[in-house]
Amino acid sequence: MGNAHVGHSGNSKKTADKDAVKNDDVIITAIQESTPFPPAKTAMASVAELTDFQKTLLQESWKRLEKDIAQVGIIVFINLFESHPDMQSVFLPFTGLVLDDLKKSKLLSEHALRVMGAVQRAVHRLDEPEKLHAFLSDLGRRHDKNGAKLEYIDYIGPQFLSAIRPILGDDWTTETEKAWTLLLGYMIATMKQALMEARNASAPEALKPMTLPPSSSSSSTATADD
């Protein structure tokens, strides 16, 4: 019985090791096969602009992606650090780490999961545009508190598209690419808008952007943005 138990434990370890190698190979392959995609030129005002077909594409492709959500997140950040090396220094725990160490980093995996969680919430709220807008705006304000630069938010969208293309394989179509580009473009634009508003509101008066007051003839019809 004792020998059998030891043998079973050894086999379990071998299986786990094989799975780890397999997962590692998936990450490497996705990085090697990925190519950058440009962000959307213009962002949607709301996810309500997405067609039902585009929403279905997003939901169905996400079902496949979330099975390996941690790997997707790791690929996104490794691609990000490789294409924008300066970004790695923004995340102090990852400063100076080489590729192999990043892939094994528990902290990177945890942060990647948080970012992927934001994408997951966006996909789940495609039919709740007001709630999604509120969530993304709050996320943008939190990035302001962390001192994030606007351009850093821009980097994530193209890296996400680049990471999921090889994972989706034959399911990656022109229509799927367009749907994801539209959603990510909207997410990024909404977060940046909230971040800028929060930053302007907290800036010293002398540094706040100047705006012209409405003229007396137009003040009665002027409306505030939501």
N, C-alpha and C positions, 0 to 999 in steps of 0.2 A: 504493500500500500504506500509506504514511504517513497519507494523508488518511482512508483507510478505518479505520485504527486509531483515529485521533482521534475519528471519528464514532461508532465503537462505544463508546469510553470515555464520550463525551457521553451517548449513549443509556443506558448503564449508570447514569450519575449521575442522569439524569432518572427512571429506573425506581426507583432507591434513594430519591430524594426523594419520589416518589409513595407508595412503601411506608411511608416515615416519616410522611407526612401521614395515610395510612390508619390506621396504628397509633395515631397521636395522636387521630384521630377516635374510634377504638374506646374509648380510655381516657376521653375526654370523655363519650361517650354512656353508658358504664357508670356513670360518676359521677353523671350527671344522672338516670338512670333508677333508680338504686339507692335502696332504702329500708331503714331499720334493722330488724333482727329481734331479738327479745329472746333472751338466752341461755337455756339449759335451766334449768327451775326446780330440778330435782334431777338429779344426775349418776349415770351408771351406775357400778357398782363395777368393771366390766370390760367390754371390748368383746365378751366372750363372750356378753353379753346381747343383742347385735344379732342379728336374724334373718338367715338366708341371703339373703333377698330384700333386706334393707337393705344388707347387705354388697355385693351385686351392684350396687345403685343407686349406692353410693359409688364402687365400682371403675369402673363404666362412665362415670359423670359425670366422674371424675378423668381418665380417658383423654382426654376432650375438653378439660378445663381445662389439662392439662399441655402441650398444644400451644402455649399462650400463657401459660406459667407466670410469666414475668417480668412481663407486663402485669397478670395477676391480682394479683401481689404489690404492684405499684405502685399499683393501684387501692385495695387494702386500706389501704395507708399514707396515701395522699392523703385517702381518706375518714376515716381515723383522725385525721389532723391537722386536717381541717376540722371534725369533730364535737367534738374535744377538743384545742383549740389549745395547751393547756399541754403536751401530749405532744410537740410538735415540739421544745420546748426540752430535752427529755430526751435527744434525739439531737443532740449538739452540732454535727455537720457540717451538719445541716438547719436549724439555728436561723436565723430571719430570711429563709429562702428563700421566694419566692412560688411559686404553683402551677406556673407555666410552668417555673421553674427546677427544681422538684422532679421534674417529669415527665422532665426530661432528665438528672437527677443519676445518675451512674454508681454513686455510693456507695449511693443509695437502691435502685437496681436490685439491687446485690449483696446488701444486707441483706434486701430483699424475697425474693430467691431463697433465702436461708438459711431464712427463715421458711416459705416454701412447701415447702422441702425437708423440714421437720419434718412438715408435713401429708402429703407424699408418703410418708414412711416409715411414718406411721400407717396410711395406706390399704394399703400393701404388707404390713403386719403385722396385719391384721385377724384372721387365723387363727393368730396367735402372740401371744396376750394377755400372756403372761409377759414376752416380749421387748419388747413395746410398753410395758408398764408400767415396765420397767426404763429404757427409753429416755426416756420422759417424766419419770420421777423424776430422772434425771440432768440433763435439760434444766431442770427446776425448780431444782435445786441450783445450776446454772450461772447462772441468773437471780439467785439470791441473791448470788452473788459479784459480779454487776454492779450490785447495789443496787437492783434493780427493785422497785417497789411492787406489792402484791398486786392493786390495782384495775387496774393497767396490763395485766395478763394477761387480765382480764375483758373488756377492750375489743376484743381481737382477734377473738374468735368472732363477735360480731354484725357487725363490719365485713367479715369474710370472707364471711359469708352474704349480706350486702348486695351485695358485689362480684360474686359468682358467679351470682346470679339472672339479671341481664340477659344474661350471657355464655351461660348454658345455654339461655336462651330457652324454647322449647316443651318442652324436657326437664326444666324446673324444675316439679316437681309437689309436691303436699302430702306425698307419701311421700318424695320426695327431700329436701325441706326437713327433715322429721322425722329422717331418717337422718343428715344432716349436723349437725343441732342436737344429736343424741345423741352423735355422735363428738366434736364440738368441746367439748361440755359435759364429757365424760369427760377429754379432753386437758387442759382448763383446770383441772379439779378436781384431777387427778393432779399437775400441775405445781405448783399452789398448795400442795398438801399437802406436797410435798417441799421447796418453798421455805420454808414455815413451820417445818418440822422442822429444816432447816439453820440457819435464823435463830435459832431457840430454842436450838439446840445451841451456837452461837457467841456468844450473848449473855452478858454478865456475869451472875454468879449472882443479883445483886440485881434484875436486870431480867427474868429468866426467869419464865415463867408458873408459878404455884404449882399443885401437884396434891396431892391428899390421898393418903396411903399407903393401901394396901388394909388392911381390917380383918383381925384374926387369923383370923376365921371364914371369910373369903373368899379369903385369900392363897393357899391351896392350889389354888384353882380359877381364879385369875386367869390370863389369857393375854395375851401381848404382841401388839400389831399387827404384821403383816408389814412 
